Amino acid sequence: MILRLEGNKVVGVKQTIKAMKAGTVKTVYIAKDADDKFIQPVKLLVEEMSLELVYVDSMKELGKLCGIDVGAATAAVLKN
């Protein structure tokens, strides 16, 4: 199990999509319990851009991985 996402990252659907469109994303993380209508655009872009995708059990757990005290639907680790 990962304790913390390493490197520069963005948190949240809007920031993840923005970073993906800019071509700076290495890995995308999606919470399994996130509302599908919010994360659907992220899933489509991941597929379209052939990015690495990792599912995390819950929004709360993904928030902890990102070092924040609230849940997160998506996050992305950026390329160096």
PyMOL Python script that loads the backbone (N, CA, C, O; Angstrom):
from pymol import cmd

cmd.read_pdbstr("""\
ATOM      1  N   MET A   1       0.831  -1.194   0.000  1.00  0.00           N
ATOM      2  CA  MET A   1       0.000   0.000   0.000  1.00  0.00           C
ATOM      3  C   MET A   1       0.873   1.254   0.000  1.00  0.00           C
ATOM      4  O   MET A   1       1.903   1.319   0.671  1.00  0.00           O
ATOM      5  N   ILE A   2       0.439   2.226  -0.757  1.00  0.00           N
ATOM      6  CA  ILE A   2       1.162   3.495  -0.849  1.00  0.00           C
ATOM      7  C   ILE A   2       0.763   4.353   0.349  1.00  0.00           C
ATOM      8  O   ILE A   2      -0.417   4.423   0.693  1.00  0.00           O
ATOM      9  N   LEU A   3       1.718   4.993   0.974  1.00  0.00           N
ATOM     10  CA  LEU A   3       1.409   5.847   2.110  1.00  0.00           C
ATOM     11  C   LEU A   3       1.190   7.296   1.698  1.00  0.00           C
ATOM     12  O   LEU A   3       0.424   8.016   2.338  1.00  0.00           O
ATOM     13  N   ARG A   4       1.855   7.725   0.637  1.00  0.00           N
ATOM     14  CA  ARG A   4       1.763   9.102   0.187  1.00  0.00           C
ATOM     15  C   ARG A   4       2.125   9.153  -1.284  1.00  0.00           C
ATOM     16  O   ARG A   4       3.048   8.461  -1.714  1.00  0.00           O
ATOM     17  N   LEU A   5       1.432   9.941  -2.049  1.00  0.00           N
ATOM     18  CA  LEU A   5       1.781  10.091  -3.460  1.00  0.00           C
ATOM     19  C   LEU A   5       3.067  10.907  -3.548  1.00  0.00           C
ATOM     20  O   LEU A   5       3.147  12.008  -3.005  1.00  0.00           O
ATOM     21  N   GLU A   6       4.065  10.367  -4.227  1.00  0.00           N
ATOM     22  CA  GLU A   6       5.373  11.020  -4.331  1.00  0.00           C
ATOM     23  C   GLU A   6       5.420  11.991  -5.501  1.00  0.00           C
ATOM     24  O   GLU A   6       4.800  11.756  -6.538  1.00  0.00           O
ATOM     25  N   GLY A   7       6.143  13.058  -5.334  1.00  0.00           N
ATOM     26  CA  GLY A   7       6.355  14.017  -6.403  1.00  0.00           C
ATOM     27  C   GLY A   7       5.285  15.095  -6.456  1.00  0.00           C
ATOM     28  O   GLY A   7       4.411  15.163  -5.592  1.00  0.00           O
ATOM     29  N   ASN A   8       5.363  15.933  -7.479  1.00  0.00           N
ATOM     30  CA  ASN A   8       4.385  17.001  -7.660  1.00  0.00           C
ATOM     31  C   ASN A   8       3.057  16.397  -8.080  1.00  0.00           C
ATOM     32  O   ASN A   8       3.013  15.458  -8.875  1.00  0.00           O
ATOM     33  N   LYS A   9       1.974  16.942  -7.539  1.00  0.00           N
ATOM     34  CA  LYS A   9       0.660  16.385  -7.853  1.00  0.00           C
ATOM     35  C   LYS A   9      -0.393  17.476  -7.908  1.00  0.00           C
ATOM     36  O   LYS A   9      -0.204  18.588  -7.413  1.00  0.00           O
ATOM     37  N   VAL A  10      -1.510  17.117  -8.528  1.00  0.00           N
ATOM     38  CA  VAL A  10      -2.689  17.975  -8.504  1.00  0.00           C
ATOM     39  C   VAL A  10      -3.819  17.149  -7.923  1.00  0.00           C
ATOM     40  O   VAL A  10      -3.842  15.927  -8.069  1.00  0.00           O
ATOM     41  N   VAL A  11      -4.760  17.818  -7.263  1.00  0.00           N
ATOM     42  CA  VAL A  11      -5.864  17.128  -6.612  1.00  0.00           C
ATOM     43  C   VAL A  11      -7.182  17.710  -7.093  1.00  0.00           C
ATOM     44  O   VAL A  11      -7.331  18.928  -7.199  1.00  0.00           O
ATOM     45  N   GLY A  12      -8.138  16.833  -7.385  1.00  0.00           N
ATOM     46  CA  GLY A  12      -9.459  17.273  -7.809  1.00  0.00           C
ATOM     47  C   GLY A  12      -9.664  17.069  -9.302  1.00  0.00           C
ATOM     48  O   GLY A  12      -8.711  17.025 -10.080  1.00  0.00           O
ATOM     49  N   VAL A  13     -10.926  16.948  -9.681  1.00  0.00           N
ATOM     50  CA  VAL A  13     -11.284  16.653 -11.072  1.00  0.00           C
ATOM     51  C   VAL A  13     -10.820  17.760 -12.015  1.00  0.00           C
ATOM     52  O   VAL A  13     -10.174  17.482 -13.026  1.00  0.00           O
ATOM     53  N   LYS A  14     -11.143  19.007 -11.694  1.00  0.00           N
ATOM     54  CA  LYS A  14     -10.786  20.123 -12.588  1.00  0.00           C
ATOM     55  C   LYS A  14      -9.285  20.234 -12.784  1.00  0.00           C
ATOM     56  O   LYS A  14      -8.813  20.401 -13.909  1.00  0.00           O
ATOM     57  N   GLN A  15      -8.533  20.143 -11.693  1.00  0.00           N
ATOM     58  CA  GLN A  15      -7.074  20.263 -11.779  1.00  0.00           C
ATOM     59  C   GLN A  15      -6.459  19.075 -12.512  1.00  0.00           C
ATOM     60  O   GLN A  15      -5.489  19.231 -13.254  1.00  0.00           O
ATOM     61  N   THR A  16      -7.027  17.888 -12.302  1.00  0.00           N
ATOM     62  CA  THR A  16      -6.527  16.690 -12.992  1.00  0.00           C
ATOM     63  C   THR A  16      -6.731  16.823 -14.493  1.00  0.00           C
ATOM     64  O   THR A  16      -5.819  16.553 -15.274  1.00  0.00           O
ATOM     65  N   ILE A  17      -7.928  17.240 -14.899  1.00  0.00           N
ATOM     66  CA  ILE A  17      -8.226  17.410 -16.331  1.00  0.00           C
ATOM     67  C   ILE A  17      -7.310  18.471 -16.947  1.00  0.00           C
ATOM     68  O   ILE A  17      -6.778  18.282 -18.040  1.00  0.00           O
ATOM     69  N   LYS A  18      -7.134  19.582 -16.237  1.00  0.00           N
ATOM     70  CA  LYS A  18      -6.278  20.670 -16.728  1.00  0.00           C
ATOM     71  C   LYS A  18      -4.844  20.166 -16.957  1.00  0.00           C
ATOM     72  O   LYS A  18      -4.237  20.463 -17.986  1.00  0.00           O
ATOM     73  N   ALA A  19      -4.316  19.413 -16.005  1.00  0.00           N
ATOM     74  CA  ALA A  19      -2.954  18.886 -16.112  1.00  0.00           C
ATOM     75  C   ALA A  19      -2.851  17.848 -17.233  1.00  0.00           C
ATOM     76  O   ALA A  19      -1.845  17.791 -17.941  1.00  0.00           O
ATOM     77  N   MET A  20      -3.893  17.031 -17.391  1.00  0.00           N
ATOM     78  CA  MET A  20      -3.892  16.023 -18.453  1.00  0.00           C
ATOM     79  C   MET A  20      -3.866  16.696 -19.826  1.00  0.00           C
ATOM     80  O   MET A  20      -3.131  16.275 -20.719  1.00  0.00           O
ATOM     81  N   LYS A  21      -4.668  17.735 -19.983  1.00  0.00           N
ATOM     82  CA  LYS A  21      -4.714  18.455 -21.259  1.00  0.00           C
ATOM     83  C   LYS A  21      -3.392  19.155 -21.553  1.00  0.00           C
ATOM     84  O   LYS A  21      -3.032  19.346 -22.715  1.00  0.00           O
ATOM     85  N   ALA A  22      -2.672  19.539 -20.502  1.00  0.00           N
ATOM     86  CA  ALA A  22      -1.372  20.186 -20.661  1.00  0.00           C
ATOM     87  C   ALA A  22      -0.266  19.165 -20.948  1.00  0.00           C
ATOM     88  O   ALA A  22       0.854  19.533 -21.301  1.00  0.00           O
ATOM     89  N   GLY A  23      -0.597  17.869 -20.790  1.00  0.00           N
ATOM     90  CA  GLY A  23       0.374  16.815 -21.072  1.00  0.00           C
ATOM     91  C   GLY A  23       1.424  16.620 -20.003  1.00  0.00           C
ATOM     92  O   GLY A  23       2.517  16.128 -20.282  1.00  0.00           O
ATOM     93  N   THR A  24       1.100  17.005 -18.771  1.00  0.00           N
ATOM     94  CA  THR A  24       2.093  16.928 -17.698  1.00  0.00           C
ATOM     95  C   THR A  24       1.851  15.782 -16.714  1.00  0.00           C
ATOM     96  O   THR A  24       2.547  15.685 -15.703  1.00  0.00           O
ATOM     97  N   VAL A  25       0.872  14.913 -16.994  1.00  0.00           N
ATOM     98  CA  VAL A  25       0.494  13.859 -16.047  1.00  0.00           C
ATOM     99  C   VAL A  25       1.208  12.547 -16.338  1.00  0.00           C
ATOM    100  O   VAL A  25       1.320  12.114 -17.485  1.00  0.00           O
ATOM    101  N   LYS A  26       1.694  11.922 -15.251  1.00  0.00           N
ATOM    102  CA  LYS A  26       2.321  10.607 -15.355  1.00  0.00           C
ATOM    103  C   LYS A  26       1.318   9.513 -14.953  1.00  0.00           C
ATOM    104  O   LYS A  26       1.156   8.525 -15.669  1.00  0.00           O
ATOM    105  N   THR A  27       0.650   9.694 -13.808  1.00  0.00           N
ATOM    106  CA  THR A  27      -0.279   8.697 -13.285  1.00  0.00           C
ATOM    107  C   THR A  27      -1.536   9.390 -12.753  1.00  0.00           C
ATOM    108  O   THR A  27      -1.453  10.437 -12.110  1.00  0.00           O
ATOM    109  N   VAL A  28      -2.701   8.793 -13.028  1.00  0.00           N
ATOM    110  CA  VAL A  28      -3.976   9.333 -12.541  1.00  0.00           C
ATOM    111  C   VAL A  28      -4.532   8.378 -11.479  1.00  0.00           C
ATOM    112  O   VAL A  28      -4.505   7.159 -11.648  1.00  0.00           O
ATOM    113  N   TYR A  29      -5.031   8.950 -10.393  1.00  0.00           N
ATOM    114  CA  TYR A  29      -5.650   8.180  -9.315  1.00  0.00           C
ATOM    115  C   TYR A  29      -7.120   8.557  -9.244  1.00  0.00           C
ATOM    116  O   TYR A  29      -7.469   9.737  -9.270  1.00  0.00           O
ATOM    117  N   ILE A  30      -7.980   7.548  -9.154  1.00  0.00           N
ATOM    118  CA  ILE A  30      -9.423   7.777  -9.058  1.00  0.00           C
ATOM    119  C   ILE A  30      -9.968   6.990  -7.871  1.00  0.00           C
ATOM    120  O   ILE A  30      -9.639   5.818  -7.689  1.00  0.00           O
ATOM    121  N   ALA A  31     -10.805   7.643  -7.066  1.00  0.00           N
ATOM    122  CA  ALA A  31     -11.446   6.975  -5.932  1.00  0.00           C
ATOM    123  C   ALA A  31     -12.618   6.137  -6.443  1.00  0.00           C
ATOM    124  O   ALA A  31     -13.427   6.605  -7.244  1.00  0.00           O
ATOM    125  N   LYS A  32     -12.697   4.905  -5.975  1.00  0.00           N
ATOM    126  CA  LYS A  32     -13.755   3.991  -6.422  1.00  0.00           C
ATOM    127  C   LYS A  32     -15.150   4.461  -6.024  1.00  0.00           C
ATOM    128  O   LYS A  32     -16.129   4.145  -6.700  1.00  0.00           O
ATOM    129  N   ASP A  33     -15.247   5.220  -4.923  1.00  0.00           N
ATOM    130  CA  ASP A  33     -16.562   5.660  -4.454  1.00  0.00           C
ATOM    131  C   ASP A  33     -16.934   7.071  -4.942  1.00  0.00           C
ATOM    132  O   ASP A  33     -17.919   7.646  -4.480  1.00  0.00           O
ATOM    133  N   ALA A  34     -16.159   7.614  -5.859  1.00  0.00           N
ATOM    134  CA  ALA A  34     -16.475   8.940  -6.404  1.00  0.00           C
ATOM    135  C   ALA A  34     -17.665   8.835  -7.346  1.00  0.00           C
ATOM    136  O   ALA A  34     -17.860   7.809  -7.998  1.00  0.00           O
ATOM    137  N   ASP A  35     -18.462   9.898  -7.415  1.00  0.00           N
ATOM    138  CA  ASP A  35     -19.640   9.940  -8.285  1.00  0.00           C
ATOM    139  C   ASP A  35     -19.203   9.833  -9.742  1.00  0.00           C
ATOM    140  O   ASP A  35     -18.407  10.642 -10.219  1.00  0.00           O
ATOM    141  N   ASP A  36     -19.722   8.839 -10.441  1.00  0.00           N
ATOM    142  CA  ASP A  36     -19.287   8.538 -11.805  1.00  0.00           C
ATOM    143  C   ASP A  36     -19.472   9.712 -12.771  1.00  0.00           C
ATOM    144  O   ASP A  36     -18.666   9.899 -13.682  1.00  0.00           O
ATOM    145  N   LYS A  37     -20.533  10.503 -12.574  1.00  0.00           N
ATOM    146  CA  LYS A  37     -20.756  11.608 -13.515  1.00  0.00           C
ATOM    147  C   LYS A  37     -19.665  12.675 -13.410  1.00  0.00           C
ATOM    148  O   LYS A  37     -19.406  13.396 -14.374  1.00  0.00           O
ATOM    149  N   PHE A  38     -19.025  12.776 -12.238  1.00  0.00           N
ATOM    150  CA  PHE A  38     -17.933  13.737 -12.072  1.00  0.00           C
ATOM    151  C   PHE A  38     -16.619  13.214 -12.649  1.00  0.00           C
ATOM    152  O   PHE A  38     -15.843  13.974 -13.227  1.00  0.00           O
ATOM    153  N   ILE A  39     -16.376  11.918 -12.491  1.00  0.00           N
ATOM    154  CA  ILE A  39     -15.080  11.376 -12.910  1.00  0.00           C
ATOM    155  C   ILE A  39     -15.071  10.832 -14.335  1.00  0.00           C
ATOM    156  O   ILE A  39     -14.015  10.468 -14.852  1.00  0.00           O
ATOM    157  N   GLN A  40     -16.235  10.774 -14.970  1.00  0.00           N
ATOM    158  CA  GLN A  40     -16.305  10.259 -16.344  1.00  0.00           C
ATOM    159  C   GLN A  40     -15.370  10.999 -17.314  1.00  0.00           C
ATOM    160  O   GLN A  40     -14.678  10.343 -18.093  1.00  0.00           O
ATOM    161  N   PRO A  41     -15.324  12.337 -17.295  1.00  0.00           N
ATOM    162  CA  PRO A  41     -14.405  13.037 -18.203  1.00  0.00           C
ATOM    163  C   PRO A  41     -12.940  12.651 -17.972  1.00  0.00           C
ATOM    164  O   PRO A  41     -12.152  12.589 -18.916  1.00  0.00           O
ATOM    165  N   VAL A  42     -12.585  12.393 -16.716  1.00  0.00           N
ATOM    166  CA  VAL A  42     -11.212  11.990 -16.391  1.00  0.00           C
ATOM    167  C   VAL A  42     -10.940  10.606 -16.979  1.00  0.00           C
ATOM    168  O   VAL A  42      -9.899  10.378 -17.596  1.00  0.00           O
ATOM    169  N   LYS A  43     -11.885   9.686 -16.781  1.00  0.00           N
ATOM    170  CA  LYS A  43     -11.727   8.326 -17.320  1.00  0.00           C
ATOM    171  C   LYS A  43     -11.561   8.348 -18.840  1.00  0.00           C
ATOM    172  O   LYS A  43     -10.718   7.637 -19.387  1.00  0.00           O
ATOM    173  N   LEU A  44     -12.365   9.164 -19.513  1.00  0.00           N
ATOM    174  CA  LEU A  44     -12.285   9.249 -20.974  1.00  0.00           C
ATOM    175  C   LEU A  44     -10.930   9.776 -21.425  1.00  0.00           C
ATOM    176  O   LEU A  44     -10.349   9.256 -22.378  1.00  0.00           O
ATOM    177  N   LEU A  45     -10.423  10.800 -20.750  1.00  0.00           N
ATOM    178  CA  LEU A  45      -9.112  11.358 -21.107  1.00  0.00           C
ATOM    179  C   LEU A  45      -7.981  10.367 -20.833  1.00  0.00           C
ATOM    180  O   LEU A  45      -7.029  10.279 -21.609  1.00  0.00           O
ATOM    181  N   VAL A  46      -8.087   9.622 -19.731  1.00  0.00           N
ATOM    182  CA  VAL A  46      -7.070   8.615 -19.405  1.00  0.00           C
ATOM    183  C   VAL A  46      -6.992   7.597 -20.538  1.00  0.00           C
ATOM    184  O   VAL A  46      -5.909   7.234 -20.996  1.00  0.00           O
ATOM    185  N   GLU A  47      -8.169   7.144 -20.980  1.00  0.00           N
ATOM    186  CA  GLU A  47      -8.236   6.160 -22.060  1.00  0.00           C
ATOM    187  C   GLU A  47      -7.676   6.740 -23.360  1.00  0.00           C
ATOM    188  O   GLU A  47      -6.885   6.100 -24.053  1.00  0.00           O
ATOM    189  N   GLU A  48      -8.098   7.944 -23.669  1.00  0.00           N
ATOM    190  CA  GLU A  48      -7.686   8.619 -24.894  1.00  0.00           C
ATOM    191  C   GLU A  48      -6.174   8.853 -24.947  1.00  0.00           C
ATOM    192  O   GLU A  48      -5.548   8.737 -26.001  1.00  0.00           O
ATOM    193  N   MET A  49      -5.603   9.184 -23.784  1.00  0.00           N
ATOM    194  CA  MET A  49      -4.182   9.527 -23.737  1.00  0.00           C
ATOM    195  C   MET A  49      -3.301   8.352 -23.304  1.00  0.00           C
ATOM    196  O   MET A  49      -2.081   8.489 -23.220  1.00  0.00           O
ATOM    197  N   SER A  50      -3.922   7.191 -23.029  1.00  0.00           N
ATOM    198  CA  SER A  50      -3.201   5.982 -22.606  1.00  0.00           C
ATOM    199  C   SER A  50      -2.306   6.231 -21.389  1.00  0.00           C
ATOM    200  O   SER A  50      -1.135   5.852 -21.379  1.00  0.00           O
ATOM    201  N   LEU A  51      -2.869   6.868 -20.375  1.00  0.00           N
ATOM    202  CA  LEU A  51      -2.128   7.146 -19.146  1.00  0.00           C
ATOM    203  C   LEU A  51      -2.303   6.007 -18.146  1.00  0.00           C
ATOM    204  O   LEU A  51      -3.259   5.235 -18.224  1.00  0.00           O
ATOM    205  N   GLU A  52      -1.375   5.918 -17.216  1.00  0.00           N
ATOM    206  CA  GLU A  52      -1.476   4.928 -16.153  1.00  0.00           C
ATOM    207  C   GLU A  52      -2.607   5.343 -15.213  1.00  0.00           C
ATOM    208  O   GLU A  52      -2.700   6.504 -14.814  1.00  0.00           O
ATOM    209  N   LEU A  53      -3.471   4.377 -14.861  1.00  0.00           N
ATOM    210  CA  LEU A  53      -4.615   4.654 -13.993  1.00  0.00           C
ATOM    211  C   LEU A  53      -4.569   3.737 -12.790  1.00  0.00           C
ATOM    212  O   LEU A  53      -4.381   2.528 -12.927  1.00  0.00           O
ATOM    213  N   VAL A  54      -4.745   4.320 -11.594  1.00  0.00           N
ATOM    214  CA  VAL A  54      -4.759   3.553 -10.353  1.00  0.00           C
ATOM    215  C   VAL A  54      -6.050   3.877  -9.616  1.00  0.00           C
ATOM    216  O   VAL A  54      -6.381   5.046  -9.415  1.00  0.00           O
ATOM    217  N   TYR A  55      -6.783   2.831  -9.211  1.00  0.00           N
ATOM    218  CA  TYR A  55      -7.996   3.039  -8.423  1.00  0.00           C
ATOM    219  C   TYR A  55      -7.668   2.930  -6.941  1.00  0.00           C
ATOM    220  O   TYR A  55      -6.932   2.039  -6.516  1.00  0.00           O
ATOM    221  N   VAL A  56      -8.227   3.852  -6.164  1.00  0.00           N
ATOM    222  CA  VAL A  56      -8.060   3.862  -4.714  1.00  0.00           C
ATOM    223  C   VAL A  56      -9.433   3.559  -4.109  1.00  0.00           C
ATOM    224  O   VAL A  56     -10.452   3.974  -4.661  1.00  0.00           O
ATOM    225  N   ASP A  57      -9.473   2.846  -2.986  1.00  0.00           N
ATOM    226  CA  ASP A  57     -10.736   2.376  -2.417  1.00  0.00           C
ATOM    227  C   ASP A  57     -11.751   3.458  -2.098  1.00  0.00           C
ATOM    228  O   ASP A  57     -12.948   3.266  -2.316  1.00  0.00           O
ATOM    229  N   SER A  58     -11.291   4.600  -1.584  1.00  0.00           N
ATOM    230  CA  SER A  58     -12.261   5.626  -1.200  1.00  0.00           C
ATOM    231  C   SER A  58     -11.694   7.031  -1.400  1.00  0.00           C
ATOM    232  O   SER A  58     -10.484   7.230  -1.503  1.00  0.00           O
ATOM    233  N   MET A  59     -12.610   7.992  -1.449  1.00  0.00           N
ATOM    234  CA  MET A  59     -12.212   9.395  -1.575  1.00  0.00           C
ATOM    235  C   MET A  59     -11.402   9.825  -0.348  1.00  0.00           C
ATOM    236  O   MET A  59     -10.439  10.584  -0.459  1.00  0.00           O
ATOM    237  N   LYS A  60     -11.807   9.332   0.809  1.00  0.00           N
ATOM    238  CA  LYS A  60     -11.104   9.666   2.049  1.00  0.00           C
ATOM    239  C   LYS A  60      -9.655   9.177   1.988  1.00  0.00           C
ATOM    240  O   LYS A  60      -8.728   9.898   2.357  1.00  0.00           O
ATOM    241  N   GLU A  61      -9.476   7.939   1.517  1.00  0.00           N
ATOM    242  CA  GLU A  61      -8.132   7.373   1.415  1.00  0.00           C
ATOM    243  C   GLU A  61      -7.284   8.147   0.396  1.00  0.00           C
ATOM    244  O   GLU A  61      -6.101   8.393   0.633  1.00  0.00           O
ATOM    245  N   LEU A  62      -7.885   8.526  -0.729  1.00  0.00           N
ATOM    246  CA  LEU A  62      -7.154   9.289  -1.744  1.00  0.00           C
ATOM    247  C   LEU A  62      -6.745  10.658  -1.195  1.00  0.00           C
ATOM    248  O   LEU A  62      -5.642  11.136  -1.462  1.00  0.00           O
ATOM    249  N   GLY A  63      -7.633  11.278  -0.432  1.00  0.00           N
ATOM    250  CA  GLY A  63      -7.285  12.545   0.215  1.00  0.00           C
ATOM    251  C   GLY A  63      -6.081  12.394   1.127  1.00  0.00           C
ATOM    252  O   GLY A  63      -5.185  13.238   1.122  1.00  0.00           O
ATOM    253  N   LYS A  64      -6.056  11.318   1.913  1.00  0.00           N
ATOM    254  CA  LYS A  64      -4.925  11.062   2.805  1.00  0.00           C
ATOM    255  C   LYS A  64      -3.636  10.855   2.015  1.00  0.00           C
ATOM    256  O   LYS A  64      -2.577  11.353   2.395  1.00  0.00           O
ATOM    257  N   LEU A  65      -3.739  10.114   0.912  1.00  0.00           N
ATOM    258  CA  LEU A  65      -2.561   9.884   0.063  1.00  0.00           C
ATOM    259  C   LEU A  65      -2.004  11.197  -0.469  1.00  0.00           C
ATOM    260  O   LEU A  65      -0.800  11.329  -0.691  1.00  0.00           O
ATOM    261  N   CYS A  66      -2.893  12.166  -0.670  1.00  0.00           N
ATOM    262  CA  CYS A  66      -2.487  13.477  -1.194  1.00  0.00           C
ATOM    263  C   CYS A  66      -2.042  14.427  -0.093  1.00  0.00           C
ATOM    264  O   CYS A  66      -1.574  15.531  -0.368  1.00  0.00           O
ATOM    265  N   GLY A  67      -2.189  13.996   1.152  1.00  0.00           N
ATOM    266  CA  GLY A  67      -1.768  14.829   2.271  1.00  0.00           C
ATOM    267  C   GLY A  67      -2.768  15.907   2.640  1.00  0.00           C
ATOM    268  O   GLY A  67      -2.398  16.941   3.196  1.00  0.00           O
ATOM    269  N   ILE A  68      -4.065  15.664   2.325  1.00  0.00           N
ATOM    270  CA  ILE A  68      -5.101  16.634   2.699  1.00  0.00           C
ATOM    271  C   ILE A  68      -6.101  15.969   3.640  1.00  0.00           C
ATOM    272  O   ILE A  68      -6.196  14.743   3.689  1.00  0.00           O
ATOM    273  N   ASP A  69      -6.844  16.781   4.382  1.00  0.00           N
ATOM    274  CA  ASP A  69      -7.765  16.258   5.388  1.00  0.00           C
ATOM    275  C   ASP A  69      -9.173  16.018   4.874  1.00  0.00           C
ATOM    276  O   ASP A  69     -10.059  15.649   5.645  1.00  0.00           O
ATOM    277  N   VAL A  70      -9.390  16.220   3.586  1.00  0.00           N
ATOM    278  CA  VAL A  70     -10.714  15.978   2.996  1.00  0.00           C
ATOM    279  C   VAL A  70     -10.578  14.942   1.885  1.00  0.00           C
ATOM    280  O   VAL A  70      -9.475  14.650   1.423  1.00  0.00           O
ATOM    281  N   GLY A  71     -11.703  14.397   1.468  1.00  0.00           N
ATOM    282  CA  GLY A  71     -11.678  13.405   0.404  1.00  0.00           C
ATOM    283  C   GLY A  71     -11.379  14.027  -0.939  1.00  0.00           C
ATOM    284  O   GLY A  71     -11.569  15.226  -1.148  1.00  0.00           O
ATOM    285  N   ALA A  72     -10.903  13.184  -1.855  1.00  0.00           N
ATOM    286  CA  ALA A  72     -10.614  13.639  -3.216  1.00  0.00           C
ATOM    287  C   ALA A  72     -11.127  12.585  -4.195  1.00  0.00           C
ATOM    288  O   ALA A  72     -10.894  11.391  -4.001  1.00  0.00           O
ATOM    289  N   ALA A  73     -11.825  13.023  -5.248  1.00  0.00           N
ATOM    290  CA  ALA A  73     -12.328  12.095  -6.251  1.00  0.00           C
ATOM    291  C   ALA A  73     -11.218  11.639  -7.178  1.00  0.00           C
ATOM    292  O   ALA A  73     -11.140  10.462  -7.530  1.00  0.00           O
ATOM    293  N   THR A  74     -10.351  12.575  -7.577  1.00  0.00           N
ATOM    294  CA  THR A  74      -9.232  12.254  -8.453  1.00  0.00           C
ATOM    295  C   THR A  74      -7.987  13.012  -8.032  1.00  0.00           C
ATOM    296  O   THR A  74      -8.059  14.033  -7.347  1.00  0.00           O
ATOM    297  N   ALA A  75      -6.848  12.495  -8.452  1.00  0.00           N
ATOM    298  CA  ALA A  75      -5.576  13.168  -8.257  1.00  0.00           C
ATOM    299  C   ALA A  75      -4.655  12.685  -9.366  1.00  0.00           C
ATOM    300  O   ALA A  75      -4.906  11.651  -9.985  1.00  0.00           O
ATOM    301  N   ALA A  76      -3.602  13.429  -9.610  1.00  0.00           N
ATOM    302  CA  ALA A  76      -2.644  13.029 -10.632  1.00  0.00           C
ATOM    303  C   ALA A  76      -1.231  13.392 -10.187  1.00  0.00           C
ATOM    304  O   ALA A  76      -0.983  14.469  -9.645  1.00  0.00           O
ATOM    305  N   VAL A  77      -0.315  12.460 -10.434  1.00  0.00           N
ATOM    306  CA  VAL A  77       1.104  12.728 -10.190  1.00  0.00           C
ATOM    307  C   VAL A  77       1.667  13.254 -11.501  1.00  0.00           C
ATOM    308  O   VAL A  77       1.441  12.681 -12.567  1.00  0.00           O
ATOM    309  N   LEU A  78       2.401  14.351 -11.402  1.00  0.00           N
ATOM    310  CA  LEU A  78       2.925  15.022 -12.584  1.00  0.00           C
ATOM    311  C   LEU A  78       4.302  14.487 -12.966  1.00  0.00           C
ATOM    312  O   LEU A  78       5.053  13.988 -12.128  1.00  0.00           O
ATOM    313  N   LYS A  79       4.611  14.607 -14.256  1.00  0.00           N
ATOM    314  CA  LYS A  79       5.935  14.237 -14.746  1.00  0.00           C
ATOM    315  C   LYS A  79       6.963  15.196 -14.160  1.00  0.00           C
ATOM    316  O   LYS A  79       6.653  16.349 -13.860  1.00  0.00           O
ATOM    317  N   ASN A  80       8.190  14.706 -14.000  1.00  0.00           N
ATOM    318  CA  ASN A  80       9.261  15.564 -13.466  1.00  0.00           C
ATOM    319  C   ASN A  80       9.673  16.608 -14.448  1.00  0.00           C
ATOM    320  O   ASN A  80      10.561  17.411 -14.160  1.00  0.00           O
TER     321      ASN A  80
END
""", "prot")
cmd.dss("prot")
cmd.show_as("cartoon", "prot")
cmd.util.cbc("prot")
cmd.orient("prot")
